[in-house]
Amino acid sequence: MVIKLLGAADLLAAIVVILLHYDFLIGWRIGIFFASYLILKGWLLREDINSVMDILCGIYIVILVFGFSTFVSWIIAAYLFQKAVFSLG
C-alpha cells in the first residue's frame, strides 16, 4: 500500500517536472512541495543510490521553480516515471 502511494507521488512529481519545464502555470508551491517530498524521502531512505537520485531530483525541481530548465528535465521526468511504473505495477 505504501509503495503504491509513493509510486503515485513519484508519478505526480514527474508530471510537475514536465509542467515546470514548459513554464506551465502550476505555481511555485506545488513545485516546492514535490521537491520537499523527494528530498525528504531520499534523506529518510538514504541507504541506496535511488535515494541519492531522489535528493538530486528534488534539488533540480527547486532549480526549475526558479525558472532554469535544461534537457535534464526530460531525464529527471523519465527517471521518476519509470520508478512510478515499477512501484505501481
Order of alpha helices (4+ residues) and beta strands (2+ residues): alpha-alpha-alpha-alpha
